[in-house]
Every structure is written in C-alpha cells, then in structure tokens.
Amino acid sequence: MTIVEKYIIEFILVALATNAITQVWLVRRLEGREATRAQEDLDRRRLEAEQIQAQFLQEVEAAKRNAQLQAREEALKYRAEIDEENKEKRAEAIALERRLAQREESLDRRGESLERRELQVQQRENAAVIQIQELDSALLAHRKAAEQLASMTSDEARALLMKAIEDESRQDAARLIREIEEDARREGERRARSIVTEVIQRCSVDQTSETTVAVVPLPGDEMKGRIIGREGRNIRAFETLTGVDLIIDDTPEAVVLSSFDPIRREIARITLTNLIADGRIHPGRIEEVFRKSHAEVDGRIQEAGEKAVLDTGMTGLAPEIVTLLGKMKYRTSYGQNVLNHSVEVSHLCGMLAAEIGADVWTSRRAGLLHDLGKAVDHEIEGPHALITGQLLRRYHEPEAVVHAAESHHHDVEPCTVEATLVICGDQISAARPGARREPLESYVKRVRRLEEIGDSFPGVEKTFAVQAGREIRIIVRPDLMDDLASARLAHDMARRIESEMDYPGQIKITVIREWRAVEFAR
C-alpha cells in the first residue's frame, strides 16, 4: 500500500466522521433553542473541514510527487548498475575472444610444426629402410661366407646354439629347484618343530600311565568263604548278575575280577566292595547292591562325559555321544586313559589349528571324538576309527568332523588339513614320555625286532634302534648302494615295519651312506 493510498483512506475516514458529527450536532441544535448558533457553528465547522480537506489534498499531492521522484531515482540507479554489469560482461567477452584467437594461432603454429616433423620422420624412415636393405644384403653375404668357413648351415648352427642354451638352462633350473626345495624343507621343519614345541608347552598335562586294576582287597581270608557261600551260591549269583569272573585263589586278603568289559568290571568291583563293607552277602543282597552300583556307575559315566564336553567347550553334542564319552573313562590304551587322552588331543588340535590358520572348531571337535569307537569296540567288529565314523554319522555330526576323526589311523586317507592335525595331536599325546605304559619284555622284543628287520635288507652293514625305539639308524655299504637306493631302502623299511609290527606313535628311519676316499702322500 502506497503513501497516497494511505492518505486517501485517512481522508475518507475523517470526512465520514466529520459528516456524522455534523449531522448529530445539527439534530441536537435544531431540537434546542439555539438553532441559529448551531447553524453558525455548523457553517464554521464545515469551513474548517474544507480547509482540512484542502490541506490534506495538498499533502497527498506532495507525497505523490515525492514518491514519483524516488521512483525515478531508483530507476536511474538500477539503469546505472545494469549498464555497469553489461560493460563488465562485454569486457570479459572481449578478453575471452582475444584468448581464443591467441589459442587458435598457437594451434595453427603447432600444426605447421607437426607437419614439418612428420615430413622429417618420413624422410628418416625412407633412409632407414634403405640402410636396412643394405645391412640385410651385407648380413646375407657374411652368413654365406661364415657357412663356407664353418662347413655348417645357419639352421644347423642355430639348432646347436639352442641345444647348448637349453642344456645350460635345464642345469640352472635343476640347481635352483634343488636349492628351493632344500630351503623349503629346512624352513618347514623349523616351523613345524617350533609350532609343535609351542603347542606341547601350552598343553602341559600331568598324566601318568594308568592300569586297570581288578583286585579287591579283603579284611581277612575268612571273607573268601562268605563270598563263595554255601555250595558256591553267592559266587554264582555274583557272576551271573555282573557278567564278571570272580577268581579266588591263594592270594592273601584279595580276590581278582576278570572281564573284557571295563564297565562291567567297575560295576562288579563297586558291588563287591560294598558287600564286603556291609558284611551281609547272600543272593538277594547281591542283587540289591548290584542295582545301586550300576546306577552309581551310570551317573559317573554321564558326569565324566559332561565334564569332558565342558572342558573342551564342544557344546551341541548328542546325548548318546556324551554317554559314550563318559564310558571312555573306564577304557585304557597301553595304560593311558582314553577319555583324558581325547580331551588332551582336542586341546592340542585346537592350538595347532590356531597356529597354522585351520578350522579350530572342527579340529577341536574331531580331536575330542576321534577315539569314540573304543567305547564300543568290544561290541562292534572293526577298527575303532571306522566305528567312530559310523557313530558320528549316525548322530549327524558334520562330515568334516567325521572325516578328521575316522582317518586318524589312516584307515581312511586324510584329505583335509584338520584330519592331518588330528593325526599329529593323537601322536603327540600318545608318544610323549610317560603317556603310555609298555612292559619291559615287550619293549626289548620290539627294539630287537626293529634291528632284525633292518639287518635283513641287502646292502645294510648295521642297524641301530635309538631313542627308545622311536628312531632307526641304518648304516649301508656305499659300494653296494647309491643315494637313490638309500632313499628306496628307507621307504621299504617303513612299509615293512607298518605291516609287521604294532607300536605306539611313529618311528623315524634314517639311512646313512658314508663314502670315504683315503690316499697317502709320500
């Protein structure tokens, strides 16, 4: 809203108010006695209103003129600004046009220079072609002269040179390959020793050789008669219930329990111990104590299996597998407890897998379950490794775990890194000193048999079994056997030992071929 419009609106409002006041005043004055004076006042007021109206019109006209002047000034100002901007843009356009003209001139000059260079290059190429033709002619003449002097064509000389280069390259490649293989073998052996040593240190398990003792002590020899009972009824009832042979001989204050099943033997041992402590021995009491002992052993089996799972962190196992793990508590191999051995192998496999970047979970799980078949190998025929694989597949274990567990004795060829780690962990746990018990007589026989097998091969001068039978060193005659035959002898010796002997862990075979050249300077 402009100033003029505001003044017009105010003038109209004042006029309307003045008119209303005037009419009211006229009415009142007409009603009174002083109508004449009122008329005079009305005329005076009307005159004042006209004066005010005239003054207002003058002010409106002045404001209108001021507004027009301001508008003209602003228009002139805007026009000046626009002219200035146009002048600047025109100057920029002129400068840009000048730069484009300069660049176009520069491009023209470059084009002329390139044309001159192209012409020079063409001339040089022509000269080079002429020189090459002259050199080819000279080379052909020299080649013909050389062939005449050497009595050999160029193809024959090229073939001879290529053959010499090929022979030299093959020798260099063979030498390089041999050096790389030796370096890789040394580095691999060093790293393997380092990893295995570190893993053994981190899994230092205090374990002594266990023996399954089935001897029950008696408070006195008179207890033997009570165990036998009248006409042998007590011993017959005991053997029928437990499935264990009770041997009572001249051994003072002791009886012997004999059974192929270690769990039955343990139940029978607890039953007999409780009967001796109670003193009441008769068929009814034997049956009652047997049931309690059976339940007690079942509880121990379940507790042992759950503890093994908790120690290794292998959750999610089927309840049947946990029970089989607990049964391994009463199973020994060369005096080593199978359950403790499995837990130790699980830890070893996990650490080995972590060192080389293999699957830690699969290695630990397969290490724990690798001897599961030993819990039922007296019930199912076949190698315990294959029985383990059947059990794990029955309870839907992952195939990677099943393969690593069933191949730890090479009954199945190992195809994964985890399977190889289980083999290593099993051998580390079983072969370390003190892990397993071996009678002195069988140990001497085994060492003697190893030396006999080594001496039976032709060309062998002497065989020595060292490191408690863990390594065999074979001295061969250098005039009868070369290096290749020595390597073949080590391989044949290993295969024969594997096929003819039973032994814990692994045996290293080292063939030594020493050649000495002696001469005297006189």
Residue pairs with C-beta under 8 A, 6 or more apart in sequence:
2 67
3 63
3 66
3 67
4 60
4 63
4 64
4 67
7 56
7 59
7 60
7 63
8 60
10 56
11 53
11 56
11 57
11 60
14 52
14 56
15 49
15 53
18 45
18 49
22 42
22 45
22 46
22 49
25 38
25 41
25 42
25 45
26 38
26 39
26 42
28 38
29 35
29 37
29 38
29 39
29 41
29 42
30 38
32 38
143 154
147 153
147 154
150 157
152 160
195 352
195 355
195 356
196 352
196 424
196 428
198 351
198 355
199 348
199 351
199 352
199 355
199 428
200 348
200 428
200 432
202 351
203 344
203 347
203 348
203 351
205 340
205 344
207 336
207 337
207 340
207 344
207 434
207 435
208 434
209 334
209 335
209 336
209 434
209 435
209 436
209 437
210 332
210 335
210 336
210 337
210 437
211 332
211 335
211 437
212 262
212 265
212 330
212 332
214 256
214 257
214 258
214 259
214 265
214 269
215 254
215 255
215 256
215 257
216 254
216 255
216 256
216 257
216 269
216 272
216 273
216 276
217 253
217 254
218 224
218 253
218 254
218 255
218 276
219 253
219 276
220 253
221 252
221 253
223 276
224 248
224 255
226 234
226 281
227 234
227 235
227 238
227 246
227 248
227 255
227 272
227 275
227 276
227 281
228 234
228 235
228 248
229 235
229 237
229 281
229 282
233 283
234 281
234 282
234 283
234 286
235 246
235 248
237 283
237 286
237 287
238 244
238 246
238 268
238 271
238 272
238 286
239 245
239 246
241 271
241 286
241 287
241 290
242 259
242 264
242 267
242 268
242 271
242 290
243 259
243 261
243 264
243 268
244 257
244 258
244 259
244 264
244 265
244 268
245 257
245 258
245 259
246 255
246 256
246 257
246 268
246 272
247 255
247 256
247 257
247 258
248 255
248 256
249 256
255 272
257 265
257 268
257 269
257 272
258 265
259 265
259 268
260 378
261 378
262 330
262 331
262 332
263 297
263 301
263 327
263 330
265 330
266 297
266 330
267 290
267 293
267 294
267 297
270 293
270 296
270 297
271 286
271 289
271 290
271 293
274 289
274 292
274 293
275 281
275 285
275 286
275 289
278 285
278 289
300 326
300 329
301 323
301 326
301 327
301 329
301 330
302 322
302 323
302 326
303 326
304 325
304 326
304 329
304 339
305 322
305 323
305 324
305 325
305 326
305 327
306 322
306 326
308 325
308 326
308 339
308 342
308 343
308 368
309 315
309 317
309 322
309 325
309 368
311 343
312 343
312 346
312 347
312 364
312 368
313 364
314 346
314 364
314 365
314 368
317 325
318 395
318 396
320 395
321 369
321 372
321 391
321 392
321 395
321 397
324 372
324 375
324 376
324 391
325 339
325 342
325 368
325 369
325 372
325 375
326 339
327 375
327 376
328 337
328 338
328 339
328 342
328 371
328 372
328 374
328 375
329 337
329 338
329 339
331 337
331 338
331 339
331 374
331 375
332 338
333 341
333 371
333 374
333 430
333 436
334 430
334 436
334 437
334 438
334 504
335 436
335 437
335 438
336 430
336 435
336 436
336 437
338 371
338 374
338 375
341 371
341 429
341 430
341 435
342 367
342 368
342 369
342 370
342 371
342 372
343 368
344 429
345 367
345 368
345 370
345 371
345 422
345 425
345 426
345 428
345 429
346 364
346 365
346 367
346 368
346 425
347 364
347 367
348 367
348 424
348 425
348 428
348 429
349 363
349 364
349 366
349 367
349 418
349 421
349 422
349 424
349 425
350 360
350 363
350 364
350 367
352 358
352 363
352 421
352 424
352 425
353 359
353 360
353 362
353 363
353 364
353 417
353 418
353 421
354 360
356 417
356 421
358 417
358 418
358 421
359 400
359 417
359 418
362 398
362 400
362 401
362 404
362 418
363 404
363 418
363 421
363 422
363 425
365 397
365 398
365 401
366 400
366 401
366 404
366 405
366 418
366 419
366 422
367 421
367 422
367 425
367 426
369 388
369 392
369 397
369 401
369 405
370 385
370 388
370 404
370 405
370 408
370 422
370 426
371 384
371 388
372 387
372 388
372 391
372 392
372 405
373 380
373 383
373 384
373 385
373 386
373 387
373 388
373 389
373 390
373 391
374 384
376 387
376 391
377 384
377 387
380 387
380 390
383 409
383 411
385 405
385 406
385 407
385 408
385 409
385 411
385 412
386 406
386 411
386 412
388 405
388 406
389 402
389 403
389 405
389 406
389 412
392 401
392 402
392 405
392 406
393 402
400 416
400 418
403 412
403 414
403 415
403 416
403 419
404 414
404 416
404 418
404 419
404 421
404 422
405 422
406 412
407 413
407 414
407 415
407 419
407 422
407 423
408 414
408 419
408 422
408 423
408 426
410 423
414 420
414 423
427 505
427 506
429 435
430 436
430 504
430 505
431 470
431 504
431 505
431 506
436 504
438 504
443 468
443 469
446 469
446 501
446 503
447 465
447 468
447 469
449 500
449 501
450 463
450 465
450 469
450 472
450 497
450 501
450 507
451 463
451 464
451 465
451 472
453 463
453 493
453 496
453 497
453 500
453 501
454 460
454 463
454 472
454 474
454 493
455 462
455 463
457 474
457 489
457 492
457 493
458 480
459 476
459 477
459 480
459 481
459 485
459 489
460 474
460 475
460 476
460 477
460 489
461 475
461 476
461 477
462 474
462 475
463 472
463 473
463 474
463 475
464 472
464 473
464 474
464 475
465 471
465 472
466 472
466 473
469 503
469 507
470 505
470 506
470 507
470 508
471 507
471 508
471 509
471 510
472 493
472 507
472 508
472 509
472 510
473 510
473 512
474 489
474 490
474 493
474 509
474 510
474 511
474 512
475 512
475 514
476 486
476 489
476 511
476 512
476 513
478 513
478 514
478 515
481 489
481 513
482 513
483 513
486 511
486 513
487 511
489 511
490 509
490 510
490 511
493 509
493 511
494 507
494 509
497 503
497 507
497 509
